[in-house]
Amino acid sequence: MKTALVLGLLLLPATALAQQSFQCPALPANSDLQWEQRVDREFIACKAVTQDGRQVLNVMLTTKDPDISLTRPLRAEEGMFSGKELYWYRPDLAGRNFPDAESRRITVIKLAKNHYAQVWINAGSAEELGSLQSLAQQLDVNETSAILLSAGR
């Protein structure tokens, strides 16, 4: 009986998160994108997918610092995400040349103590990159983040 109680208490945060009415932040109606989502105890991942199945925008909310090295030489544009100012960075692809590498971006935003958003864009062109950066600027993750933080405690 005690073992069942202990196991139940250990699983409580994950169960609480799964039972929350979690949804990725609202996408603009004219975006023609849909979210694919994954919920875990320590993160929430939202992947915006085009109608042909291409992942173009990814947002991961996490309680752990992603610890990604975003160095000044890779800095690209300034922007906003969920009310926070940021810099977009070209991803460090270790010297490899990938298709559309110039239109990919990544950033990490510290939203609060032990609370981060990692955002990356896999655009197919410079025009699509600008459009996805503009879309990312419109996203509000505050409500989704509150669910993650409350479930992890």
N, CA, C and O atoms as a GROMACS GRO file, in nm:
protein
  612
    1MET      N    1   0.082  -0.119   0.000
    1MET     CA    2   0.000   0.000   0.000
    1MET      C    3   0.086   0.125   0.000
    1MET      O    4   0.060   0.219  -0.075
    2LYS      N    5   0.192   0.127   0.085
    2LYS     CA    6   0.280   0.244   0.090
    2LYS      C    7   0.351   0.264  -0.043
    2LYS      O    8   0.370   0.378  -0.087
    3THR      N    9   0.392   0.154  -0.108
    3THR     CA   10   0.461   0.163  -0.236
    3THR      C   11   0.371   0.229  -0.340
    3THR      O   12   0.416   0.314  -0.417
    4ALA      N   13   0.246   0.190  -0.343
    4ALA     CA   14   0.152   0.248  -0.439
    4ALA      C   15   0.135   0.398  -0.413
    4ALA      O   16   0.127   0.476  -0.508
    5LEU      N   17   0.129   0.438  -0.287
    5LEU     CA   18   0.114   0.578  -0.252
    5LEU      C   19   0.236   0.658  -0.296
    5LEU      O   20   0.222   0.767  -0.353
    6VAL      N   21   0.357   0.605  -0.268
    6VAL     CA   22   0.480   0.673  -0.308
    6VAL      C   23   0.487   0.687  -0.459
    6VAL      O   24   0.521   0.794  -0.510
    7LEU      N   25   0.456   0.579  -0.532
    7LEU     CA   26   0.459   0.584  -0.679
    7LEU      C   27   0.357   0.686  -0.730
    7LEU      O   28   0.385   0.759  -0.826
    8GLY      N   29   0.241   0.691  -0.669
    8GLY     CA   30   0.139   0.787  -0.708
    8GLY      C   31   0.186   0.930  -0.688
    8GLY      O   32   0.160   1.016  -0.772
    9LEU      N   33   0.256   0.956  -0.578
    9LEU     CA   34   0.306   1.091  -0.552
    9LEU      C   35   0.419   1.128  -0.648
    9LEU      O   36   0.429   1.244  -0.689
   10LEU      N   37   0.502   1.032  -0.684
   10LEU     CA   38   0.610   1.059  -0.779
   10LEU      C   39   0.557   1.092  -0.918
   10LEU      O   40   0.615   1.174  -0.989
   11LEU      N   41   0.447   1.030  -0.957
   11LEU     CA   42   0.390   1.052  -1.089
   11LEU      C   43   0.296   1.172  -1.094
   11LEU      O   44   0.251   1.210  -1.202
   12LEU      N   45   0.266   1.231  -0.981
   12LEU     CA   46   0.171   1.340  -0.974
   12LEU      C   47   0.204   1.458  -1.065
   12LEU      O   48   0.115   1.503  -1.137
   13PRO      N   49   0.329   1.512  -1.068
   13PRO     CA   50   0.355   1.625  -1.156
   13PRO      C   51   0.330   1.592  -1.303
   13PRO      O   52   0.272   1.675  -1.374
   14ALA      N   53   0.372   1.477  -1.351
   14ALA     CA   54   0.350   1.440  -1.491
   14ALA      C   55   0.201   1.423  -1.519
   14ALA      O   56   0.152   1.465  -1.624
   15THR      N   57   0.130   1.362  -1.424
   15THR     CA   58  -0.013   1.343  -1.440
   15THR      C   59  -0.085   1.478  -1.440
   15THR      O   60  -0.177   1.499  -1.519
   16ALA      N   61  -0.043   1.567  -1.352
   16ALA     CA   62  -0.106   1.700  -1.347
   16ALA      C   63  -0.086   1.773  -1.478
   16ALA      O   64  -0.179   1.838  -1.528
   17LEU      N   65   0.033   1.764  -1.536
   17LEU     CA   66   0.060   1.830  -1.663
   17LEU      C   67  -0.024   1.769  -1.774
   17LEU      O   68  -0.080   1.841  -1.856
   18ALA      N   69  -0.035   1.639  -1.776
   18ALA     CA   70  -0.113   1.572  -1.880
   18ALA      C   71  -0.261   1.606  -1.869
   18ALA      O   72  -0.331   1.610  -1.970
   19GLN      N   73  -0.309   1.631  -1.745
   19GLN     CA   74  -0.450   1.661  -1.726
   19GLN      C   75  -0.484   1.807  -1.751
   19GLN      O   76  -0.601   1.842  -1.765
   20GLN      N   77  -0.383   1.894  -1.757
   20GLN     CA   78  -0.408   2.035  -1.785
   20GLN      C   79  -0.465   2.047  -1.925
   20GLN      O   80  -0.437   1.964  -2.012
   21SER      N   81  -0.545   2.150  -1.947
   21SER     CA   82  -0.597   2.173  -2.082
   21SER      C   83  -0.492   2.250  -2.159
   21SER      O   84  -0.509   2.367  -2.192
   22PHE      N   85  -0.383   2.182  -2.188
   22PHE     CA   86  -0.270   2.242  -2.254
   22PHE      C   87  -0.296   2.261  -2.403
   22PHE      O   88  -0.348   2.171  -2.470
   23GLN      N   89  -0.261   2.377  -2.453
   23GLN     CA   90  -0.263   2.403  -2.596
   23GLN      C   91  -0.144   2.491  -2.629
   23GLN      O   92  -0.106   2.578  -2.551
   24CYS      N   93  -0.086   2.468  -2.744
   24CYS     CA   94   0.019   2.556  -2.792
   24CYS      C   95  -0.041   2.695  -2.812
   24CYS      O   96  -0.163   2.707  -2.827
   25PRO      N   97   0.043   2.799  -2.813
   25PRO     CA   98  -0.012   2.934  -2.831
   25PRO      C   99  -0.086   2.944  -2.964
   25PRO      O  100  -0.054   2.875  -3.061
   26ALA      N  101  -0.185   3.030  -2.968
   26ALA     CA  102  -0.268   3.044  -3.088
   26ALA      C  103  -0.185   3.094  -3.206
   26ALA      O  104  -0.109   3.190  -3.194
   27LEU      N  105  -0.202   3.028  -3.319
   27LEU     CA  106  -0.140   3.072  -3.444
   27LEU      C  107  -0.238   3.166  -3.515
   27LEU      O  108  -0.359   3.144  -3.508
   28PRO      N  109  -0.189   3.267  -3.584
   28PRO     CA  110  -0.279   3.352  -3.661
   28PRO      C  111  -0.359   3.270  -3.762
   28PRO      O  112  -0.306   3.177  -3.822
   29ALA      N  113  -0.485   3.303  -3.779
   29ALA     CA  114  -0.574   3.226  -3.867
   29ALA      C  115  -0.522   3.218  -4.010
   29ALA      O  116  -0.545   3.119  -4.079
   30ASN      N  117  -0.454   3.321  -4.055
   30ASN     CA  118  -0.408   3.324  -4.194
   30ASN      C  119  -0.272   3.258  -4.214
   30ASN      O  120  -0.214   3.269  -4.322
   31SER      N  121  -0.219   3.189  -4.113
   31SER     CA  122  -0.085   3.131  -4.122
   31SER      C  123  -0.081   3.000  -4.201
   31SER      O  124   0.026   2.962  -4.249
   32ASP      N  125  -0.194   2.931  -4.215
   32ASP     CA  126  -0.199   2.800  -4.281
   32ASP      C  127  -0.106   2.698  -4.216
   32ASP      O  128  -0.058   2.606  -4.283
   33LEU      N  129  -0.081   2.714  -4.087
   33LEU     CA  130   0.002   2.622  -4.011
   33LEU      C  131  -0.081   2.553  -3.904
   33LEU      O  132  -0.182   2.606  -3.859
   34GLN      N  133  -0.038   2.434  -3.864
   34GLN     CA  134  -0.101   2.363  -3.753
   34GLN      C  135   0.007   2.319  -3.657
   34GLN      O  136   0.118   2.285  -3.698
   35TRP      N  137  -0.026   2.319  -3.528
   35TRP     CA  138   0.069   2.273  -3.427
   35TRP      C  139   0.065   2.122  -3.414
   35TRP      O  140  -0.042   2.060  -3.419
   36GLU      N  141   0.182   2.062  -3.398
   36GLU     CA  142   0.197   1.928  -3.344
   36GLU      C  143   0.258   1.952  -3.208
   36GLU      O  144   0.354   2.029  -3.196
   37GLN      N  145   0.206   1.888  -3.105
   37GLN     CA  146   0.256   1.916  -2.971
   37GLN      C  147   0.298   1.790  -2.898
   37GLN      O  148   0.247   1.680  -2.921
   38ARG      N  149   0.393   1.810  -2.810
   38ARG     CA  150   0.441   1.702  -2.722
   38ARG      C  151   0.455   1.760  -2.583
   38ARG      O  152   0.515   1.866  -2.565
   39VAL      N  153   0.401   1.692  -2.484
   39VAL     CA  154   0.403   1.739  -2.347
   39VAL      C  155   0.482   1.640  -2.263
   39VAL      O  156   0.459   1.519  -2.271
   40ASP      N  157   0.573   1.691  -2.183
   40ASP     CA  158   0.654   1.610  -2.094
   40ASP      C  159   0.657   1.682  -1.960
   40ASP      O  160   0.607   1.793  -1.948
   41ARG      N  161   0.715   1.618  -1.860
   41ARG     CA  162   0.722   1.680  -1.727
   41ARG      C  163   0.804   1.807  -1.726
   41ARG      O  164   0.772   1.900  -1.652
   42GLU      N  165   0.909   1.814  -1.805
   42GLU     CA  166   0.999   1.928  -1.800
   42GLU      C  167   0.992   2.017  -1.922
   42GLU      O  168   1.061   2.120  -1.927
   43PHE      N  169   0.912   1.983  -2.022
   43PHE     CA  170   0.902   2.069  -2.139
   43PHE      C  171   0.771   2.050  -2.211
   43PHE      O  172   0.702   1.950  -2.195
   44ILE      N  173   0.739   2.150  -2.292
   44ILE     CA  174   0.626   2.146  -2.384
   44ILE      C  175   0.684   2.185  -2.519
   44ILE      O  176   0.746   2.291  -2.532
   45ALA      N  177   0.665   2.102  -2.620
   45ALA     CA  178   0.718   2.130  -2.753
   45ALA      C  179   0.601   2.151  -2.850
   45ALA      O  180   0.508   2.071  -2.855
   46CYS      N  181   0.609   2.260  -2.924
   46CYS     CA  182   0.509   2.293  -3.025
   46CYS      C  183   0.581   2.306  -3.159
   46CYS      O  184   0.674   2.384  -3.173
   47LYS      N  185   0.537   2.229  -3.256
   47LYS     CA  186   0.598   2.232  -3.389
   47LYS      C  187   0.493   2.276  -3.489
   47LYS      O  188   0.394   2.206  -3.510
   48ALA      N  189   0.516   2.390  -3.552
   48ALA     CA  190   0.424   2.440  -3.654
   48ALA      C  191   0.458   2.374  -3.787
   48ALA      O  192   0.571   2.380  -3.834
   49VAL      N  193   0.357   2.310  -3.846
   49VAL     CA  194   0.375   2.231  -3.966
   49VAL      C  195   0.290   2.290  -4.078
   49VAL      O  196   0.175   2.328  -4.057
   50THR      N  197   0.350   2.295  -4.199
   50THR     CA  198   0.276   2.341  -4.316
   50THR      C  199   0.180   2.232  -4.363
   50THR      O  200   0.185   2.119  -4.314
   51GLN      N  201   0.093   2.267  -4.456
   51GLN     CA  202  -0.003   2.169  -4.506
   51GLN      C  203   0.065   2.051  -4.575
   51GLN      O  204   0.008   1.942  -4.583
   52ASP      N  205   0.188   2.072  -4.626
   52ASP     CA  206   0.259   1.961  -4.690
   52ASP      C  207   0.350   1.885  -4.591
   52ASP      O  208   0.429   1.801  -4.632
   53GLY      N  209   0.337   1.916  -4.460
   53GLY     CA  210   0.407   1.841  -4.357
   53GLY      C  211   0.545   1.892  -4.319
   53GLY      O  212   0.616   1.826  -4.243
   54ARG      N  213   0.586   2.007  -4.371
   54ARG     CA  214   0.718   2.062  -4.340
   54ARG      C  215   0.712   2.138  -4.209
   54ARG      O  216   0.627   2.225  -4.191
   55GLN      N  217   0.806   2.107  -4.114
   55GLN     CA  218   0.814   2.180  -3.988
   55GLN      C  219   0.890   2.310  -4.012
   55GLN      O  220   1.005   2.308  -4.056
   56VAL      N  221   0.825   2.422  -3.985
   56VAL     CA  222   0.887   2.550  -4.015
   56VAL      C  223   0.915   2.635  -3.891
   56VAL      O  224   1.004   2.721  -3.894
   57LEU      N  225   0.842   2.612  -3.783
   57LEU     CA  226   0.860   2.690  -3.660
   57LEU      C  227   0.844   2.596  -3.543
   57LEU      O  228   0.746   2.522  -3.534
   58ASN      N  229   0.940   2.599  -3.452
   58ASN     CA  230   0.936   2.512  -3.334
   58ASN      C  231   0.954   2.598  -3.210
   58ASN      O  232   1.041   2.685  -3.204
   59VAL      N  233   0.873   2.571  -3.111
   59VAL     CA  234   0.880   2.641  -2.983
   59VAL      C  235   0.885   2.536  -2.873
   59VAL      O  236   0.795   2.452  -2.863
   60MET      N  237   0.989   2.540  -2.792
   60MET     CA  238   0.997   2.449  -2.679
   60MET      C  239   1.005   2.533  -2.552
   60MET      O  240   1.095   2.615  -2.535
   61LEU      N  241   0.910   2.511  -2.463
   61LEU     CA  242   0.910   2.575  -2.332
   61LEU      C  243   0.965   2.474  -2.234
   61LEU      O  244   0.922   2.358  -2.231
   62THR      N  245   1.060   2.516  -2.152
   62THR     CA  246   1.127   2.422  -2.064
   62THR      C  247   1.162   2.486  -1.930
   62THR      O  248   1.175   2.608  -1.919
   63THR      N  249   1.176   2.401  -1.830
   63THR     CA  250   1.217   2.447  -1.697
   63THR      C  251   1.368   2.443  -1.681
   63THR      O  252   1.421   2.487  -1.579
   64LYS      N  253   1.438   2.389  -1.782
   64LYS     CA  254   1.584   2.380  -1.776
   64LYS      C  255   1.646   2.470  -1.882
   64LYS      O  256   1.594   2.482  -1.993
   65ASP      N  257   1.757   2.533  -1.849
   65ASP     CA  258   1.831   2.616  -1.944
   65ASP      C  259   1.878   2.527  -2.059
   65ASP      O  260   1.950   2.430  -2.035
   66PRO      N  261   1.840   2.557  -2.183
   66PRO     CA  262   1.884   2.474  -2.296
   66PRO      C  263   2.035   2.475  -2.316
   66PRO      O  264   2.089   2.387  -2.384
   67ASP      N  265   2.105   2.571  -2.258
   67ASP     CA  266   2.251   2.577  -2.260
   67ASP      C  267   2.306   2.565  -2.403
   67ASP      O  268   2.397   2.486  -2.429
   68ILE      N  269   2.249   2.644  -2.492
   68ILE     CA  270   2.294   2.648  -2.631
   68ILE      C  271   2.386   2.768  -2.646
   68ILE      O  272   2.352   2.878  -2.604
   69SER      N  273   2.500   2.746  -2.706
   69SER     CA  274   2.595   2.855  -2.727
   69SER      C  275   2.551   2.940  -2.847
   69SER      O  276   2.559   2.896  -2.962
   70LEU      N  277   2.504   3.058  -2.818
   70LEU     CA  278   2.463   3.152  -2.922
   70LEU      C  279   2.561   3.269  -2.918
   70LEU      O  280   2.547   3.361  -2.838
   71THR      N  281   2.660   3.264  -3.006
   71THR     CA  282   2.770   3.360  -3.002
   71THR      C  283   2.744   3.481  -3.091
   71THR      O  284   2.670   3.473  -3.190
   72ARG      N  285   2.804   3.590  -3.054
   72ARG     CA  286   2.786   3.716  -3.125
   72ARG      C  287   2.812   3.706  -3.276
   72ARG      O  288   2.736   3.766  -3.353
   73PRO      N  289   2.915   3.634  -3.322
   73PRO     CA  290   2.936   3.624  -3.467
   73PRO      C  291   2.819   3.559  -3.543
   73PRO      O  292   2.806   3.579  -3.664
   74LEU      N  293   2.736   3.482  -3.473
   74LEU     CA  294   2.621   3.418  -3.537
   74LEU      C  295   2.494   3.502  -3.525
   74LEU      O  296   2.389   3.463  -3.576
   75ARG      N  297   2.503   3.616  -3.457
   75ARG     CA  298   2.385   3.701  -3.437
   75ARG      C  299   2.336   3.755  -3.571
   75ARG      O  300   2.416   3.798  -3.654
   76ALA      N  301   2.206   3.751  -3.591
   76ALA     CA  302   2.147   3.796  -3.717
   76ALA      C  303   2.056   3.918  -3.696
   76ALA      O  304   2.101   4.031  -3.711
   77GLU      N  305   1.930   3.896  -3.662
   77GLU     CA  306   1.834   4.004  -3.651
   77GLU      C  307   1.785   4.021  -3.506
   77GLU      O  308   1.794   3.929  -3.425
   78GLU      N  309   1.732   4.140  -3.477
   78GLU     CA  310   1.662   4.163  -3.351
   78GLU      C  311   1.517   4.123  -3.370
   78GLU      O  312   1.466   4.122  -3.482
   79GLY      N  313   1.451   4.090  -3.260
   79GLY     CA  314   1.311   4.054  -3.269
   79GLY      C  315   1.244   4.055  -3.133
   79GLY      O  316   1.299   4.104  -3.035
   80MET      N  317   1.124   4.000  -3.129
   80MET     CA  318   1.045   3.989  -3.007
   80MET      C  319   0.982   3.850  -3.005
   80MET      O  320   0.956   3.789  -3.109
   81PHE      N  321   0.957   3.802  -2.882
   81PHE     CA  322   0.884   3.677  -2.864
   81PHE      C  323   0.813   3.685  -2.730
   81PHE      O  324   0.877   3.703  -2.627
   82SER      N  325   0.684   3.671  -2.732
   82SER     CA  326   0.602   3.672  -2.610
   82SER      C  327   0.634   3.792  -2.522
   82SER      O  328   0.643   3.781  -2.400
   83GLY      N  329   0.651   3.907  -2.586
   83GLY     CA  330   0.677   4.032  -2.514
   83GLY      C  331   0.821   4.055  -2.472
   83GLY      O  332   0.851   4.156  -2.409
   84LYS      N  333   0.911   3.964  -2.507
   84LYS     CA  334   1.053   3.976  -2.469
   84LYS      C  335   1.136   4.010  -2.594
   84LYS      O  336   1.114   3.955  -2.702
   85GLU      N  337   1.231   4.101  -2.575
   85GLU     CA  338   1.324   4.134  -2.683
   85GLU      C  339   1.426   4.022  -2.697
   85GLU      O  340   1.462   3.958  -2.598
   86LEU      N  341   1.475   4.000  -2.819
   86LEU     CA  342   1.568   3.891  -2.843
   86LEU      C  343   1.654   3.922  -2.964
   86LEU      O  344   1.632   4.019  -3.037
   87TYR      N  345   1.752   3.837  -2.983
   87TYR     CA  346   1.829   3.832  -3.107
   87TYR      C  347   1.808   3.694  -3.168
   87TYR      O  348   1.810   3.593  -3.098
   88TRP      N  349   1.789   3.692  -3.298
   88TRP     CA  350   1.789   3.567  -3.372
   88TRP      C  351   1.932   3.536  -3.411
   88TRP      O  352   2.011   3.627  -3.438
   89TYR      N  353   1.966   3.408  -3.412
   89TYR     CA  354   2.101   3.364  -3.445
   89TYR      C  355   2.095   3.263  -3.560
   89TYR      O  356   2.001   3.184  -3.572
   90ARG      N  357   2.196   3.268  -3.644
   90ARG     CA  358   2.213   3.162  -3.743
   90ARG      C  359   2.263   3.040  -3.666
   90ARG      O  360   2.354   3.052  -3.584
   91PRO      N  361   2.207   2.923  -3.690
   91PRO     CA  362   2.253   2.806  -3.616
   91PRO      C  363   2.395   2.768  -3.656
   91PRO      O  364   2.435   2.784  -3.772
   92ASP      N  365   2.471   2.719  -3.560
   92ASP     CA  366   2.606   2.671  -3.586
   92ASP      C  367   2.594   2.530  -3.641
   92ASP      O  368   2.563   2.435  -3.568
   93LEU      N  369   2.618   2.516  -3.771
   93LEU     CA  370   2.602   2.387  -3.838
   93LEU      C  371   2.734   2.314  -3.855
   93LEU      O  372   2.748   2.225  -3.938
   94ALA      N  373   2.833   2.354  -3.774
   94ALA     CA  374   2.965   2.289  -3.773
   94ALA      C  375   3.028   2.283  -3.911
   94ALA      O  376   3.088   2.182  -3.949
   95GLY      N  377   3.013   2.390  -3.986
   95GLY     CA  378   3.075   2.398  -4.118
   95GLY      C  379   3.003   2.322  -4.227
   95GLY      O  380   3.045   2.326  -4.343
   96ARG      N  381   2.896   2.253  -4.192
   96ARG     CA  382   2.820   2.178  -4.293
   96ARG      C  383   2.728   2.273  -4.368
   96ARG      O  384   2.677   2.369  -4.312
   97ASN      N  385   2.708   2.244  -4.494
   97ASN     CA  386   2.622   2.327  -4.577
   97ASN      C  387   2.491   2.254  -4.602
   97ASN      O  388   2.486   2.158  -4.679
   98PHE      N  389   2.385   2.300  -4.536
   98PHE     CA  390   2.253   2.240  -4.552
   98PHE      C  391   2.170   2.326  -4.646
   98PHE      O  392   2.192   2.447  -4.655
   99PRO      N  393   2.076   2.265  -4.717
   99PRO     CA  394   1.986   2.346  -4.800
   99PRO      C  395   1.912   2.447  -4.712
   99PRO      O  396   1.869   2.415  -4.601
  100ASP      N  397   1.898   2.566  -4.762
  100ASP     CA  398   1.827   2.674  -4.692
  100ASP      C  399   1.892   2.714  -4.560
  100ASP      O  400   1.824   2.770  -4.474
  101ALA      N  401   2.020   2.686  -4.541
  101ALA     CA  402   2.088   2.719  -4.415
  101ALA      C  403   2.082   2.868  -4.384
  101ALA      O  404   2.075   2.905  -4.267
  102GLU      N  405   2.084   2.952  -4.484
  102GLU     CA  406   2.080   3.097  -4.461
  102GLU      C  407   1.946   3.145  -4.409
  102GLU      O  408   1.936   3.255  -4.355
  103SER      N  409   1.842   3.065  -4.426
  103SER     CA  410   1.709   3.106  -4.379
  103SER      C  411   1.664   3.028  -4.256
  103SER      O  412   1.544   3.014  -4.230
  104ARG      N  413   1.760   2.976  -4.180
  104ARG     CA  414   1.730   2.911  -4.052
  104ARG      C  415   1.775   3.003  -3.939
  104ARG      O  416   1.875   3.073  -3.951
  105ARG      N  417   1.699   3.002  -3.830
  105ARG     CA  418   1.733   3.084  -3.713
  105ARG      C  419   1.699   3.008  -3.586
  105ARG      O  420   1.616   2.917  -3.586
  106ILE      N  421   1.764   3.049  -3.478
  106ILE     CA  422   1.741   2.991  -3.346
  106ILE      C  423   1.758   3.101  -3.242
  106ILE      O  424   1.834   3.196  -3.263
  107THR      N  425   1.690   3.088  -3.132
  107THR     CA  426   1.709   3.178  -3.019
  107THR      C  427   1.661   3.110  -2.891
  107THR      O  428   1.583   3.015  -2.895
  108VAL      N  429   1.711   3.159  -2.780
  108VAL     CA  430   1.666   3.114  -2.648
  108VAL      C  431   1.630   3.238  -2.568
  108VAL      O  432   1.707   3.334  -2.565
  109ILE      N  433   1.514   3.236  -2.506
  109ILE     CA  434   1.467   3.349  -2.426
  109ILE      C  435   1.443   3.301  -2.284
  109ILE      O  436   1.376   3.201  -2.262
  110LYS      N  437   1.499   3.373  -2.188
  110LYS     CA  438   1.469   3.344  -2.048
  110LYS      C  439   1.342   3.420  -2.014
  110LYS      O  440   1.340   3.543  -2.012
  111LEU      N  441   1.236   3.345  -1.987
  111LEU     CA  442   1.106   3.406  -1.960
  111LEU      C  443   1.089   3.441  -1.812
  111LEU      O  444   1.026   3.541  -1.778
  112ALA      N  445   1.145   3.358  -1.727
  112ALA     CA  446   1.137   3.379  -1.582
  112ALA      C  447   1.240   3.284  -1.519
  112ALA      O  448   1.311   3.212  -1.589
  113LYS      N  449   1.248   3.287  -1.387
  113LYS     CA  450   1.341   3.196  -1.318
  113LYS      C  451   1.306   3.051  -1.353
  113LYS      O  452   1.191   3.009  -1.341
  114ASN      N  453   1.408   2.974  -1.397
  114ASN     CA  454   1.390   2.834  -1.436
  114ASN      C  455   1.281   2.815  -1.541
  114ASN      O  456   1.203   2.720  -1.536
  115HIS      N  457   1.278   2.907  -1.635
  115HIS     CA  458   1.174   2.903  -1.737
  115HIS      C  459   1.226   2.964  -1.866
  115HIS      O  460   1.258   3.083  -1.871
  116TYR      N  461   1.236   2.883  -1.970
  116TYR     CA  462   1.298   2.924  -2.095
  116TYR      C  463   1.212   2.887  -2.214
  116TYR      O  464   1.132   2.794  -2.208
  117ALA      N  465   1.230   2.963  -2.322
  117ALA     CA  466   1.170   2.928  -2.450
  117ALA      C  467   1.284   2.916  -2.550
  117ALA      O  468   1.367   3.005  -2.563
  118GLN      N  469   1.286   2.805  -2.619
  118GLN     CA  470   1.381   2.784  -2.728
  118GLN      C  471   1.298   2.785  -2.855
  118GLN      O  472   1.202   2.709  -2.869
  119VAL      N  473   1.334   2.873  -2.948
  119VAL     CA  474   1.256   2.891  -3.070
  119VAL      C  475   1.349   2.874  -3.190
  119VAL      O  476   1.458   2.932  -3.192
  120TRP      N  477   1.308   2.795  -3.287
  120TRP     CA  478   1.389   2.784  -3.407
  120TRP      C  479   1.299   2.783  -3.530
  120TRP      O  480   1.186   2.736  -3.527
  121ILE      N  481   1.355   2.837  -3.636
  121ILE     CA  482   1.284   2.853  -3.763
  121ILE      C  483   1.360   2.778  -3.871
  121ILE      O  484   1.482   2.791  -3.884
  122ASN      N  485   1.288   2.701  -3.949
  122ASN     CA  486   1.344   2.630  -4.064
  122ASN      C  487   1.270   2.680  -4.189
  122ASN      O  488   1.188   2.609  -4.246
  123ALA      N  489   1.301   2.801  -4.230
  123ALA     CA  490   1.236   2.861  -4.346
  123ALA      C  491   1.300   2.812  -4.475
  123ALA      O  492   1.417   2.771  -4.476
  124GLY      N  493   1.224   2.815  -4.583
  124GLY     CA  494   1.274   2.772  -4.712
  124GLY      C  495   1.330   2.885  -4.796
  124GLY      O  496   1.388   2.860  -4.902
  125SER      N  497   1.314   3.010  -4.749
  125SER     CA  498   1.363   3.125  -4.824
  125SER      C  499   1.374   3.244  -4.730
  125SER      O  500   1.324   3.241  -4.618
  126ALA      N  501   1.440   3.349  -4.776
  126ALA     CA  502   1.452   3.471  -4.696
  126ALA      C  503   1.315   3.533  -4.672
  126ALA      O  504   1.289   3.587  -4.564
  127GLU      N  505   1.227   3.526  -4.771
  127GLU     CA  506   1.092   3.580  -4.756
  127GLU      C  507   1.014   3.504  -4.649
  127GLU      O  508   0.947   3.564  -4.565
  128GLU      N  509   1.022   3.370  -4.653
  128GLU     CA  510   0.953   3.289  -4.553
  128GLU      C  511   1.013   3.311  -4.414
  128GLU      O  512   0.940   3.310  -4.315
  129LEU      N  513   1.144   3.331  -4.406
  129LEU     CA  514   1.209   3.361  -4.278
  129LEU      C  515   1.148   3.486  -4.216
  129LEU      O  516   1.111   3.485  -4.099
  130GLY      N  517   1.137   3.594  -4.293
  130GLY     CA  518   1.078   3.717  -4.242
  130GLY      C  519   0.935   3.696  -4.196
  130GLY      O  520   0.894   3.749  -4.093
  131SER      N  521   0.859   3.620  -4.272
  131SER     CA  522   0.720   3.592  -4.237
  131SER      C  523   0.711   3.512  -4.107
  131SER      O  524   0.625   3.541  -4.023
  132LEU      N  525   0.798   3.412  -4.090
  132LEU     CA  526   0.795   3.331  -3.968
  132LEU      C  527   0.846   3.407  -3.847
  132LEU      O  528   0.798   3.384  -3.735
  133GLN      N  529   0.942   3.497  -3.865
  133GLN     CA  530   0.987   3.580  -3.754
  133GLN      C  531   0.874   3.673  -3.710
  133GLN      O  532   0.855   3.695  -3.591
  134SER      N  533   0.800   3.726  -3.806
  134SER     CA  534   0.686   3.810  -3.774
  134SER      C  535   0.578   3.730  -3.700
  134SER      O  536   0.519   3.779  -3.604
  135LEU      N  537   0.554   3.608  -3.745
  135LEU     CA  538   0.456   3.521  -3.679
  135LEU      C  539   0.501   3.490  -3.536
  135LEU      O  540   0.420   3.496  -3.443
  136ALA      N  541   0.629   3.458  -3.518
  136ALA     CA  542   0.681   3.427  -3.384
  136ALA      C  543   0.663   3.546  -3.290
  136ALA      O  544   0.638   3.528  -3.170
  137GLN      N  545   0.675   3.666  -3.344
  137GLN     CA  546   0.659   3.786  -3.262
  137GLN      C  547   0.518   3.798  -3.208
  137GLN      O  548   0.496   3.860  -3.104
  138GLN      N  549   0.421   3.740  -3.277
  138GLN     CA  550   0.280   3.747  -3.235
  138GLN      C  551   0.242   3.643  -3.130
  138GLN      O  552   0.136   3.653  -3.068
  139LEU      N  553   0.326   3.543  -3.111
  139LEU     CA  554   0.291   3.434  -3.018
  139LEU      C  555   0.301   3.479  -2.874
  139LEU      O  556   0.392   3.554  -2.836
  140ASP      N  557   0.208   3.432  -2.792
  140ASP     CA  558   0.208   3.460  -2.648
  140ASP      C  559   0.207   3.327  -2.575
  140ASP      O  560   0.108   3.253  -2.580
  141VAL      N  561   0.318   3.297  -2.508
  141VAL     CA  562   0.330   3.168  -2.439
  141VAL      C  563   0.306   3.180  -2.289
  141VAL      O  564   0.328   3.083  -2.216
  142ASN      N  565   0.261   3.293  -2.242
  142ASN     CA  566   0.247   3.314  -2.097
  142ASN      C  567   0.152   3.214  -2.032
  142ASN      O  568   0.183   3.160  -1.926
  143GLU      N  569   0.037   3.188  -2.093
  143GLU     CA  570  -0.059   3.095  -2.034
  143GLU      C  571  -0.005   2.952  -2.037
  143GLU      O  572  -0.017   2.879  -1.939
  144THR      N  573   0.053   2.913  -2.149
  144THR     CA  574   0.111   2.780  -2.162
  144THR      C  575   0.225   2.761  -2.063
  144THR      O  576   0.239   2.655  -2.003
  145SER      N  577   0.306   2.864  -2.046
  145SER     CA  578   0.419   2.859  -1.954
  145SER      C  579   0.372   2.842  -1.810
  145SER      O  580   0.434   2.769  -1.733
  146ALA      N  581   0.264   2.908  -1.775
  146ALA     CA  582   0.213   2.897  -1.638
  146ALA      C  583   0.173   2.752  -1.607
  146ALA      O  584   0.194   2.705  -1.495
  147ILE      N  585   0.117   2.682  -1.706
  147ILE     CA  586   0.080   2.541  -1.688
  147ILE      C  587   0.204   2.457  -1.661
  147ILE      O  588   0.206   2.373  -1.571
  148LEU      N  589   0.309   2.480  -1.741
  148LEU     CA  590   0.433   2.406  -1.724
  148LEU      C  591   0.495   2.430  -1.586
  148LEU      O  592   0.537   2.336  -1.518
  149LEU      N  593   0.499   2.556  -1.545
  149LEU     CA  594   0.558   2.589  -1.416
  149LEU      C  595   0.479   2.532  -1.300
  149LEU      O  596   0.538   2.482  -1.204
  150SER      N  597   0.346   2.539  -1.308
  150SER     CA  598   0.264   2.488  -1.197
  150SER      C  599   0.270   2.336  -1.187
  150SER      O  600   0.263   2.281  -1.077
  151ALA      N  601   0.283   2.269  -1.299
  151ALA     CA  602   0.288   2.122  -1.297
  151ALA      C  603   0.423   2.072  -1.248
  151ALA      O  604   0.431   1.962  -1.193
  152GLY      N  605   0.527   2.150  -1.266
  152GLY     CA  606   0.662   2.105  -1.226
  152GLY      C  607   0.691   2.124  -1.079
  152GLY      O  608   0.794   2.077  -1.030
  153ARG      N  609   0.605   2.189  -1.008
  153ARG     CA  610   0.630   2.216  -0.865
  153ARG      C  611   0.583   2.106  -0.778
  153ARG      O  612   0.597   2.114  -0.656
   0.00000   0.00000   0.00000
